[in-house]
Amino acid sequence: MHTVNSLTPQQLLDHMDSGALWPPVSNAHPARDLGEAYRIARKVDRLRKQRGEQTRGYKIGFTNIDMWARYGVTAPIWGRMWDTTVSDTDARGDAHINLHGLCQPRIEPEVVFGLRAAPLGTDPQDLYEAIDWVAPGFEFVQSHCPDWRFTADQTIVDGGLHGRLIIGPRHRVADLAPDAAALQAALAALDMTLSRDGTVVDTGSGAKVLGNPLLALGHLVQGLSEDTKATPLTGGDIVTTGTLTDAWPVEPGQDWVAHYPGLWPDLSVSTMVADRISYSDEAGGGESRSN
């Protein structure tokens, strides 16, 4: 087992910046409990804020229960997202991503919510009324543990495994469904395929995300409310709800497409590695950034 007991919050952040694996340490070091892991993650978050990064919301991980046995987890986790890690596709749903700085990245097609207000509770209708828009997205997750072998506490300390989030065209929730029941039905019925370089590699559905992505949002609301030190959701936050398929390893030079028949247009992303990536709105992503 690899643990990170010997790494300070600054060292953890340095690894997130560099994309370097954590160093292996003795198996005698016990895994920390999840409460301590979230406390350490908040210390790393404070360092990011101190250098000027701004939070954009939360990612929820391990909502696809098909993946629990493989990764040795028994419940979802969450982590913060940042203005430096979240971007949009162009209007057609096309984007590029720079993999520079990501550690063993994998791609996950997800359902993303944009909030107009803080949810008043975990009741589905309360959640629905807090949502402004819904969109397909690609989260690029990462692990600083060799070979993606980790404990649940390590995934939390590792920023919830969040690397990047690319958000597709946004759709007003009222245009998708008039109430919570209709939204749950639409998302539970969501079927999609994931392709790499023109070949289908996986299929997924909204039902794989804790039964429904709206219920995943409720799980996050409940979890944050039970942690007195956690920052609750607020209007303007973005929440990505967990993968609809398996998490697939990615390499530079690949073209990935998520196909959502009958619900949304295709979402596509091309991968590359560069010290600096710059592209126009027409090319996809609509921003320039250094990583």
MOFEN-V308249 format. One record per residue. N is the residue number from 0. RES is the residue in one letter. NEAR is the number of other ideal C-beta (glycine too) atoms within 10 Angstrom. D_LAST is the distance of its C-alpha to the last C-alpha in whole Angstrom. Layout:
# MOFEN-V308249
N | RES | NEAR | D_LAST
N | RES | NEAR | D_LAST
This chain:
# MOFEN-V308249
0 | M | 15 | 30
1 | H | 19 | 26
2 | T | 22 | 26
3 | V | 24 | 24
4 | N | 12 | 27
5 | S | 11 | 26
6 | L | 18 | 22
7 | T | 13 | 22
8 | P | 17 | 19
9 | Q | 11 | 17
10 | Q | 14 | 17
11 | L | 21 | 16
12 | L | 19 | 13
13 | D | 13 | 12
14 | H | 18 | 13
15 | M | 22 | 11
16 | D | 11 | 8
17 | S | 12 | 9
18 | G | 18 | 10
19 | A | 12 | 14
20 | L | 15 | 17
21 | W | 22 | 19
22 | P | 13 | 22
23 | P | 11 | 25
24 | V | 14 | 28
25 | S | 10 | 32
26 | N | 9 | 33
27 | A | 7 | 35
28 | H | 13 | 32
29 | P | 11 | 33
30 | A | 16 | 31
31 | R | 18 | 30
32 | D | 11 | 31
33 | L | 17 | 29
34 | G | 11 | 30
35 | E | 13 | 29
36 | A | 21 | 26
37 | Y | 20 | 25
38 | R | 15 | 26
39 | I | 19 | 23
40 | A | 24 | 21
41 | R | 15 | 22
42 | K | 14 | 21
43 | V | 20 | 18
44 | D | 19 | 17
45 | R | 11 | 19
46 | L | 16 | 17
47 | R | 20 | 14
48 | K | 12 | 16
49 | Q | 8 | 17
50 | R | 8 | 14
51 | G | 8 | 14
52 | E | 15 | 13
53 | Q | 9 | 15
54 | T | 18 | 17
55 | R | 20 | 17
56 | G | 22 | 20
57 | Y | 24 | 20
58 | K | 30 | 20
59 | I | 26 | 23
60 | G | 30 | 23
61 | F | 21 | 26
62 | T | 29 | 28
63 | N | 23 | 29
64 | I | 16 | 32
65 | D | 11 | 32
66 | M | 18 | 29
67 | W | 15 | 31
68 | A | 9 | 33
69 | R | 10 | 31
70 | Y | 17 | 28
71 | G | 11 | 31
72 | V | 17 | 30
73 | T | 9 | 33
74 | A | 12 | 31
75 | P | 22 | 28
76 | I | 24 | 25
77 | W | 26 | 23
78 | G | 21 | 20
79 | R | 21 | 18
80 | M | 24 | 15
81 | W | 18 | 13
82 | D | 12 | 12
83 | T | 16 | 8
84 | T | 23 | 9
85 | V | 21 | 12
86 | S | 18 | 13
87 | D | 20 | 16
88 | T | 23 | 18
89 | D | 18 | 20
90 | A | 13 | 24
91 | R | 14 | 25
92 | G | 23 | 22
93 | D | 20 | 20
94 | A | 24 | 16
95 | H | 20 | 14
96 | I | 27 | 11
97 | N | 21 | 8
98 | L | 23 | 9
99 | H | 16 | 6
100 | G | 18 | 6
101 | L | 21 | 9
102 | C | 21 | 13
103 | Q | 18 | 16
104 | P | 22 | 14
105 | R | 19 | 17
106 | I | 28 | 18
107 | E | 26 | 20
108 | P | 25 | 22
109 | E | 30 | 23
110 | V | 27 | 25
111 | V | 24 | 23
112 | F | 27 | 25
113 | G | 21 | 25
114 | L | 20 | 27
115 | R | 13 | 30
116 | A | 14 | 31
117 | A | 13 | 31
118 | P | 25 | 33
119 | L | 12 | 37
120 | G | 13 | 37
121 | T | 16 | 36
122 | D | 13 | 39
123 | P | 18 | 38
124 | Q | 13 | 39
125 | D | 14 | 38
126 | L | 24 | 34
127 | Y | 22 | 35
128 | E | 15 | 36
129 | A | 23 | 33
130 | I | 23 | 31
131 | D | 17 | 30
132 | W | 19 | 28
133 | V | 24 | 27
134 | A | 21 | 25
135 | P | 27 | 24
136 | G | 25 | 20
137 | F | 27 | 18
138 | E | 28 | 16
139 | F | 23 | 14
140 | V | 28 | 15
141 | Q | 20 | 15
142 | S | 22 | 17
143 | H | 25 | 17
144 | C | 21 | 21
145 | P | 14 | 22
146 | D | 9 | 23
147 | W | 17 | 22
148 | R | 12 | 25
149 | F | 25 | 25
150 | T | 20 | 27
151 | A | 20 | 27
152 | D | 22 | 26
153 | Q | 21 | 23
154 | T | 26 | 22
155 | I | 24 | 22
156 | V | 28 | 21
157 | D | 28 | 18
158 | G | 25 | 17
159 | G | 22 | 19
160 | L | 29 | 17
161 | H | 25 | 15
162 | G | 26 | 11
163 | R | 24 | 11
164 | L | 25 | 14
165 | I | 28 | 15
166 | I | 24 | 18
167 | G | 27 | 21
168 | P | 16 | 24
169 | R | 16 | 25
170 | H | 15 | 29
171 | R | 11 | 31
172 | V | 21 | 33
173 | A | 13 | 36
174 | D | 9 | 36
175 | L | 16 | 35
176 | A | 18 | 38
177 | P | 11 | 40
178 | D | 13 | 40
179 | A | 18 | 39
180 | A | 13 | 41
181 | A | 12 | 40
182 | L | 23 | 36
183 | Q | 20 | 37
184 | A | 13 | 39
185 | A | 17 | 37
186 | L | 24 | 34
187 | A | 17 | 36
188 | A | 13 | 37
189 | L | 23 | 34
190 | D | 15 | 34
191 | M | 22 | 31
192 | T | 18 | 30
193 | L | 23 | 26
194 | S | 16 | 26
195 | R | 18 | 24
196 | D | 10 | 25
197 | G | 7 | 28
198 | T | 6 | 30
199 | V | 11 | 30
200 | V | 14 | 29
201 | D | 17 | 29
202 | T | 14 | 31
203 | G | 23 | 31
204 | S | 15 | 32
205 | G | 25 | 32
206 | A | 15 | 35
207 | K | 22 | 32
208 | V | 28 | 30
209 | L | 21 | 33
210 | G | 15 | 35
211 | N | 24 | 34
212 | P | 29 | 30
213 | L | 26 | 32
214 | L | 18 | 33
215 | A | 28 | 30
216 | L | 28 | 29
217 | G | 19 | 33
218 | H | 19 | 32
219 | L | 27 | 29
220 | V | 22 | 31
221 | Q | 12 | 33
222 | G | 18 | 31
223 | L | 17 | 30
224 | S | 14 | 33
225 | E | 8 | 34
226 | D | 15 | 32
227 | T | 6 | 33
228 | K | 9 | 30
229 | A | 16 | 27
230 | T | 13 | 26
231 | P | 12 | 28
232 | L | 22 | 27
233 | T | 13 | 28
234 | G | 11 | 28
235 | G | 14 | 24
236 | D | 22 | 23
237 | I | 22 | 21
238 | V | 27 | 22
239 | T | 28 | 22
240 | T | 31 | 25
241 | G | 27 | 24
242 | T | 29 | 24
243 | L | 28 | 27
244 | T | 22 | 27
245 | D | 18 | 26
246 | A | 23 | 22
247 | W | 17 | 22
248 | P | 11 | 20
249 | V | 21 | 17
250 | E | 10 | 17
251 | P | 13 | 15
252 | G | 11 | 18
253 | Q | 16 | 19
254 | D | 13 | 21
255 | W | 22 | 21
256 | V | 19 | 24
257 | A | 27 | 25
258 | H | 18 | 29
259 | Y | 21 | 30
260 | P | 10 | 34
261 | G | 8 | 36
262 | L | 16 | 33
263 | W | 20 | 30
264 | P | 14 | 29
265 | D | 17 | 27
266 | L | 26 | 23
267 | S | 21 | 21
268 | V | 25 | 18
269 | S | 16 | 17
270 | T | 20 | 14
271 | M | 14 | 12
272 | V | 16 | 10
273 | A | 13 | 9
274 | D | 9 | 7
275 | R | 10 | 7
276 | I | 18 | 8
277 | S | 13 | 11
278 | Y | 17 | 14
279 | S | 11 | 17
280 | D | 11 | 19
281 | E | 10 | 21
282 | A | 13 | 19
283 | G | 23 | 17
284 | G | 23 | 15
285 | G | 15 | 16
286 | E | 13 | 12
287 | S | 10 | 10
288 | R | 14 | 7
289 | S | 12 | 4
290 | N | 18 | 0
